[in-house]
Amino acid sequence: MDLGMVMFPTDYAIEPAELGRAVEERGFESLLFPEHTHIPVERRSPWPGGGELPREYSHSYDPFVALSAVAAVTSRLLVGTGICLVVERDPIITAKEVASLDLLSGGRVLFGVGAGWNREEMANHGTDARTRAQLMEERIEAMKAIWTQDEASFHGRFVDFDPIWSWPKPVRTPHPPVLVGGSGPTVLDRVVRIGDGWMPLRVADVDELARQFTELQDRASEADRGTIPVTAFGASRKPAVLERLAEIGVSRAVLSLPSASRDEILAILDRDTELLARVAS
């Protein structure tokens, strides 16, 4: 099992490029950045983490700009979104951003996606929270068309465009892996339909994840999809938990970092390297 890191890149924390170098130098496999375009001052949507919304949610860089800085100073590290709020993004522009980052990084992009939780935020982008899951699926399918076709077109309920030219194309074929984030009751259906991987958030019950892992692979087999890898997002740092995740077939565990100073982050990374020898494959 590979180990990666996730952190909100902010204007007050360690710079993205320095973080990327430090993560790669210590042998970790990947670095993911989340995103929020903004946080509405008047918000009724509760933060899923409970309590007050942390400061980093309103101070984060655009993930693709920050990941470009990381890619420029690394050579092996996988760079990705964890997650990209595609329900708040134009699919034609996002397809170009993902493809550009994949080409410039030499094919190192992981495209983690999700439908989001902040209803007021998505409403400011013109997105109806009630249909955001369907919107996300259409936008991802439209992006796949742009990545894989010289003259791409898409005609759906939410996304509609006649043939277009759009380069660059991604290095990865057919496109960077789409990791579908979420742990809701319909997420496995969505993963099988549009995902190249599943990224459950902060797994509390590894035995339940093991059951879902088996169910996912059974569904994938029925759909002639082959094995669908699983990334445990925001995983526990307890060695026994990480070893259990590896045992049930999880291919990647991503550990959360706080949006903190250089010295604090480097100290955490140094401690986390002890986990590599125990669980990294």
C-alpha positions in Angstrom: 0.0 0.0 0.0 1.3 3.5 -0.9 1.2 6.4 1.5 0.3 9.9 0.4 -0.4 13.3 2.0 -3.2 15.8 1.8 -3.2 19.4 3.0 -5.1 22.6 2.4 -2.5 24.8 0.7 -3.0 28.2 2.1 -1.5 31.7 2.1 -0.2 31.3 5.6 1.2 27.7 5.6 4.3 26.1 4.1 4.5 27.0 0.5 3.2 24.3 -1.9 6.5 23.8 -3.7 8.5 23.3 -0.5 5.9 20.9 0.8 6.0 18.9 -2.5 9.8 18.6 -2.3 9.7 17.5 1.3 7.0 14.9 0.7 8.8 13.4 -2.3 12.2 13.4 -0.5 10.8 11.4 2.3 9.5 8.7 0.0 5.8 9.3 0.0 3.9 8.5 -3.1 1.5 11.4 -3.6 0.3 14.8 -2.5 -3.3 15.9 -2.8 -4.8 19.4 -2.4 -8.5 20.1 -1.7 -10.4 23.1 -2.8 -13.0 25.6 -1.9 -13.4 28.6 -4.3 -14.8 30.7 -1.4 -16.8 30.4 1.8 -20.0 32.4 2.0 -20.1 34.7 5.1 -23.7 33.7 5.7 -23.8 29.9 5.7 -26.4 27.5 6.9 -24.7 24.3 5.7 -23.0 22.6 8.7 -19.4 21.6 8.3 -19.3 17.7 8.2 -16.3 17.8 10.6 -18.5 19.4 13.3 -18.0 22.7 15.1 -16.6 25.8 13.6 -15.3 25.8 10.0 -11.5 25.8 10.1 -9.7 28.9 8.8 -8.0 27.0 5.9 -11.3 26.6 4.0 -11.4 30.3 3.2 -7.6 30.7 2.7 -6.8 28.0 0.2 -5.0 28.4 -3.1 -6.5 27.2 -6.3 -5.5 23.6 -6.4 -4.3 23.5 -9.9 -2.1 26.5 -9.5 -0.6 25.1 -6.3 -0.1 21.6 -7.8 1.7 23.1 -10.8 4.2 24.6 -8.4 4.6 21.2 -6.8 5.0 19.4 -10.1 7.7 21.9 -11.2 10.0 20.9 -8.4 9.4 17.2 -8.2 9.9 14.3 -10.5 8.2 11.2 -9.1 5.5 12.5 -6.7 1.9 12.0 -7.9 0.0 15.3 -7.6 -3.8 15.5 -7.4 -7.0 16.9 -6.1 -8.6 15.7 -3.0 -11.2 16.7 -3.9 -12.0 18.9 -6.9 -15.5 20.4 -6.7 -16.5 19.9 -10.3 -20.0 21.0 -9.5 -18.5 24.5 -9.1 -16.4 24.4 -12.3 -16.8 24.8 -16.0 -16.0 21.3 -17.5 -14.3 22.7 -20.6 -11.9 24.8 -18.5 -11.3 22.1 -15.9 -10.6 19.5 -18.6 -7.9 21.8 -20.0 -6.4 22.5 -16.5 -6.2 18.7 -15.7 -4.7 17.9 -19.1 -2.2 20.8 -18.8 -1.1 19.7 -15.4 -0.8 16.0 -16.5 1.3 16.9 -19.5 3.6 19.3 -17.6 4.0 16.8 -14.8 4.8 13.9 -17.1 1.6 12.0 -16.4 1.5 12.3 -12.6 -2.1 13.5 -12.0 -4.7 12.0 -9.7 -8.1 13.6 -10.3 -10.1 13.3 -7.1 -13.6 14.6 -7.5 -16.6 15.1 -5.3 -20.0 16.8 -5.2 -19.4 18.9 -2.1 -21.3 19.8 1.0 -21.5 23.6 1.2 -24.9 24.4 -0.4 -24.4 28.2 -0.2 -21.0 28.0 -1.9 -22.3 25.9 -4.8 -25.4 28.1 -5.1 -23.0 31.1 -5.8 -21.8 29.1 -8.8 -25.4 28.5 -10.0 -25.5 24.9 -8.9 -28.7 23.4 -7.4 -27.6 21.2 -4.5 -30.5 18.8 -5.2 -29.1 17.8 -8.6 -25.3 18.2 -7.9 -24.6 14.5 -8.1 -26.0 14.2 -11.7 -24.3 17.5 -12.6 -21.0 16.1 -11.4 -21.4 12.9 -13.4 -22.2 14.8 -16.6 -19.3 17.2 -16.2 -16.9 14.3 -15.7 -18.2 12.4 -18.7 -17.8 15.6 -20.8 -14.3 16.0 -19.6 -13.5 12.5 -20.6 -14.8 13.2 -24.0 -12.5 16.3 -24.3 -9.5 14.3 -23.1 -10.0 11.4 -25.4 -11.5 12.8 -28.6 -10.0 15.2 -31.2 -13.4 16.7 -31.9 -15.3 16.2 -28.6 -19.0 16.9 -28.2 -21.4 16.3 -25.4 -25.2 16.6 -25.1 -26.7 16.1 -21.7 -29.2 17.7 -19.3 -26.6 20.0 -17.7 -23.7 20.0 -20.1 -24.2 20.7 -23.8 -21.7 21.6 -26.5 -21.1 20.8 -30.2 -17.7 19.5 -31.4 -14.8 21.4 -30.1 -11.0 21.3 -30.4 -9.1 21.3 -27.1 -5.5 20.5 -26.5 -3.3 19.6 -24.8 -4.4 16.0 -24.2 -3.3 14.2 -21.0 -0.2 12.0 -21.0 -2.1 9.3 -19.2 -4.3 7.1 -21.4 -7.1 7.2 -21.7 -7.0 10.0 -19.1 -5.8 10.7 -15.5 -7.5 8.4 -13.1 -10.8 9.8 -11.7 -11.0 9.0 -8.0 -14.6 9.5 -6.8 -14.7 10.8 -3.3 -17.5 10.1 -0.8 -19.0 7.6 1.6 -22.8 7.9 1.0 -25.3 5.2 0.2 -25.0 5.7 -3.6 -21.3 6.3 -3.9 -20.4 2.8 -5.1 -22.9 3.1 -8.0 -21.2 6.3 -9.0 -17.7 4.8 -8.7 -18.7 2.0 -11.1 -20.3 4.4 -13.5 -17.7 7.1 -13.8 -14.7 6.3 -11.5 -11.3 4.8 -11.9 -11.0 4.6 -8.1 -13.0 5.1 -4.9 -11.8 7.6 -2.2 -13.8 7.1 1.0 -13.3 9.9 3.6 -11.9 9.3 7.1 -12.8 5.6 7.4 -14.0 4.9 11.0 -14.8 1.2 10.6 -12.3 -0.8 8.6 -14.4 -3.9 8.8 -17.3 -2.1 7.1 -14.8 -0.7 4.5 -13.7 -4.3 3.9 -17.3 -5.3 3.2 -17.7 -2.3 0.8 -14.4 -3.1 -0.9 -15.7 -6.6 -1.7 -19.1 -5.2 -2.9 -17.3 -2.7 -5.1 -15.2 -5.3 -6.8 -18.2 -7.6 -7.3 -20.1 -4.7 -9.0 -17.0 -3.9 -11.0 -16.8 -7.4 -12.2 -20.4 -7.5 -13.2 -19.9 -4.3 -15.2 -16.7 -5.7 -16.9 -14.6 -3.0 -15.2 -11.9 -5.1 -13.6 -10.5 -4.2 -10.2 -11.2 -0.7 -9.0 -8.5 0.6 -6.5 -9.5 2.3 -3.3 -7.7 5.3 -1.7 -8.4 5.8 2.0 -8.6 9.6 2.4 -7.6 11.2 5.7 -6.5 7.8 7.1 -5.5 7.0 10.6 -1.9 7.2 11.5 -2.2 4.2 13.8 0.1 1.5 12.4 -2.4 -1.3 13.2 -5.1 0.5 11.2 -2.9 1.2 8.2 -1.8 -2.4 8.2 -5.4 -3.5 8.3 -6.2 -1.2 5.4 -3.4 -2.8 3.4 -4.6 -6.2 4.4 -8.2 -5.7 3.0 -6.8 -4.4 -0.3 -6.7 -0.6 0.0 -4.0 0.5 -2.5 -3.3 4.0 -1.1 -3.7 5.7 2.3 -3.6 9.5 2.4 -2.7 11.1 5.7 -3.9 14.6 6.6 -1.6 17.5 7.4 -2.6 20.7 9.0 -2.3 24.0 7.2 0.7 25.0 9.3 4.2 26.4 9.2 7.2 24.9 7.5 8.8 23.8 10.7 5.7 22.1 12.0 5.0 20.3 8.7 8.5 19.0 8.3 8.5 17.6 11.8 5.2 15.8 11.1 6.6 14.4 7.9 9.7 13.2 9.6 7.6 11.3 12.1 5.4 9.8 9.4 8.3 8.3 7.6 8.4 5.7 10.3 5.1 4.4 8.9 6.5 3.8 5.4 8.6 0.8 6.4 5.6 -0.8 8.0 2.9 -0.4 5.4 4.3 0.9 2.1 4.6 -1.6 -0.7 
